[in-house]
């Protein structure tokens, strides 16, 4: 049934659904939970509100402004690449994977671009509020990304004889992430598992066209 759906509509629908769901969840978290507040769903899954200045899964790399600009450039590249894929009639599954990656990148860019402008700051014991544009906690492109999914699947303590970390507590899986990060990860994993050859061929074709 998906194969009969127009490829352009498929790509647009995937991007819109991911962005809308991602933003609804982030706005709810931002306006209903204090920073570092958590909701235990199960012993191995929690909604845990954190913010970060970095890239996916809370990584901190270089300056906030550099990361925001990098994200925008990456989204423009991925968006143009997706446009070419739709024009050249690639398979729906391949297009959906690239659309997931684009949607995830866009979801986090929205946080960086606008959250500093429209929300007050979140901190422990205080829930942020939405305010008129420009009255928020930071400036354009300097907003923090909202993360909330936490899966402490295994918690324990390294034995004393263990090198370096002996006697220290550990958690697996420690990173906290959001729906946009998940979309990027799922898109990349499926691409590498099922569409690696198609990906390489499409990039090679794009390179040949650029040289022509």
C-alpha positions in Angstrom: 0.0 0.0 0.0 2.9 2.4 0.8 4.4 1.7 -2.6 1.2 3.2 -4.2 1.5 6.4 -2.2 3.2 9.3 -4.0 6.8 9.5 -2.9 6.7 13.3 -2.4 3.7 12.9 -0.1 5.4 10.1 1.8 8.5 12.2 2.5 6.4 15.2 3.5 4.1 13.2 5.7 7.0 11.4 7.5 8.8 14.8 8.2 5.6 16.5 9.4 4.5 13.6 11.7 7.9 13.3 13.4 8.3 17.1 13.9 4.8 17.5 15.2 5.0 14.6 17.6 8.5 15.7 18.7 7.5 19.3 19.4 4.3 18.4 21.2 6.2 16.1 23.5 9.0 18.6 24.1 6.6 21.5 24.8 4.7 19.4 27.3 7.9 18.4 29.1 9.2 21.9 29.1 6.0 23.4 30.5 5.1 20.6 32.9 8.3 19.4 34.4 11.2 21.0 36.3 14.7 20.4 35.1 15.9 16.9 36.2 12.4 15.9 37.3 11.6 12.3 36.3 8.5 10.1 35.8 9.1 6.4 36.3 7.2 4.4 33.6 9.0 1.1 34.5 12.1 0.2 36.4 14.1 0.4 33.1 12.3 3.3 31.4 11.9 6.9 32.7 10.8 10.2 31.4 13.7 12.3 32.7 13.8 16.0 31.7 17.2 17.4 30.8 18.5 20.0 28.4 21.7 20.1 26.4 23.7 22.5 24.2 25.1 19.7 22.0 24.1 17.2 19.4 22.2 13.9 19.6 22.0 12.0 22.9 23.3 15.1 24.8 26.8 15.2 23.5 28.6 18.5 24.1 30.9 19.5 21.2 32.3 23.0 20.5 30.2 26.1 20.8 26.4 26.3 20.8 26.3 28.7 17.9 28.7 26.5 15.8 26.4 23.5 16.4 23.3 25.4 15.5 24.8 26.6 12.2 26.2 23.1 11.6 22.7 21.6 12.0 21.1 24.2 9.6 23.8 23.4 6.9 23.3 19.7 7.5 19.5 20.0 7.2 19.8 22.0 3.9 22.1 19.3 2.5 19.8 16.4 3.6 16.7 18.3 2.4 18.2 18.8 -1.1 19.4 15.1 -1.1 15.8 14.0 -0.3 14.4 16.2 -3.0 16.7 14.5 -5.6 15.7 11.0 -4.3 12.0 11.8 -4.8 12.7 13.1 -8.3 14.6 10.0 -9.3 12.0 7.5 -8.1 14.0 5.7 -5.4 12.2 3.1 -3.3 9.7 4.3 -0.6 11.6 2.6 2.2 14.8 4.4 1.2 13.0 7.8 1.0 11.4 7.2 4.4 14.7 6.6 6.0 16.2 9.8 4.7 13.0 11.6 5.7 13.3 10.3 9.2 16.9 11.7 9.4 15.8 15.1 8.0 12.8 15.3 10.4 15.0 14.4 13.4 17.5 17.1 12.5 14.8 19.7 12.0 13.2 18.8 15.3 16.3 19.6 17.2 17.0 22.7 15.1 13.6 24.1 16.2 14.7 23.9 19.8 18.0 25.7 19.1 16.4 28.4 17.0 13.3 29.2 19.0 13.2 27.8 22.5 15.5 30.4 24.0 13.2 33.0 22.6 9.8 31.7 23.7 10.5 29.9 27.1 11.7 31.0 30.4 14.6 29.0 31.8 14.1 25.6 33.3 15.9 24.7 36.5 15.4 22.3 39.4 12.2 23.0 41.3 11.0 25.4 38.6 8.8 24.7 35.6 9.4 27.0 32.6 6.6 29.1 31.0 6.0 30.2 27.5 6.5 33.9 27.0 6.1 36.4 24.1 8.8 36.0 21.4 12.1 37.6 22.5 11.4 37.5 26.2 12.9 34.0 26.8 16.0 32.8 28.5 18.3 33.2 25.5 18.7 34.5 22.0 18.0 33.1 18.5 20.1 29.9 17.7 21.1 29.6 21.4 18.1 27.6 22.7 18.7 24.3 24.5 17.5 21.0 23.2 15.0 19.2 25.3 15.6 15.5 26.0 13.5 13.1 28.0 13.8 9.4 27.2 16.0 7.5 29.7 16.6 3.8 29.7 18.7 2.6 32.6 18.4 -1.0 31.5 21.2 -2.3 33.8 22.4 -0.6 37.0 25.2 -1.9 39.2 28.7 -1.4 40.6 32.0 -2.4 39.0 33.9 -4.9 41.2 36.9 -3.5 43.1 39.3 -5.4 40.9 37.9 -3.9 37.7 40.6 -1.6 36.0 40.0 2.2 36.3 36.3 2.1 37.3 36.6 -0.5 40.1 34.0 0.2 42.9 32.2 2.9 40.8 28.5 2.7 40.0 27.5 2.2 36.3 24.3 2.5 34.3 23.6 1.0 30.9 22.0 2.7 28.8 23.1 6.2 30.2 22.3 8.7 27.4 19.1 10.6 27.6 17.5 11.5 24.2 14.4 12.7 22.5 12.0 11.7 19.7 14.1 13.6 17.1 17.2 11.7 18.1 15.3 8.4 17.8 14.1 9.3 14.3 17.7 10.0 13.2 19.0 6.8 14.8 16.2 4.6 13.3 16.7 6.2 9.8 20.5 5.6 9.9 20.3 2.0 11.2 17.7 0.9 8.6 19.8 2.7 5.8 22.9 0.8 6.9 21.1 -2.6 7.3 18.9 -2.6 4.2 19.8 0.2 1.9 23.6 0.5 2.1 24.1 -0.3 -1.6 21.3 2.1 -2.7 22.8 4.9 -0.5 26.3 4.4 -2.0 24.9 4.4 -5.5 22.8 7.5 -4.9 25.8 9.4 -3.4 28.0 8.3 -6.3 25.4 9.4 -8.8 25.1 12.8 -7.1 28.9 13.2 -7.2 29.0 12.3 -11.0 26.2 14.9 -11.7 28.1 17.6 -9.8 31.2 16.9 -12.0 29.2 17.0 -15.2 
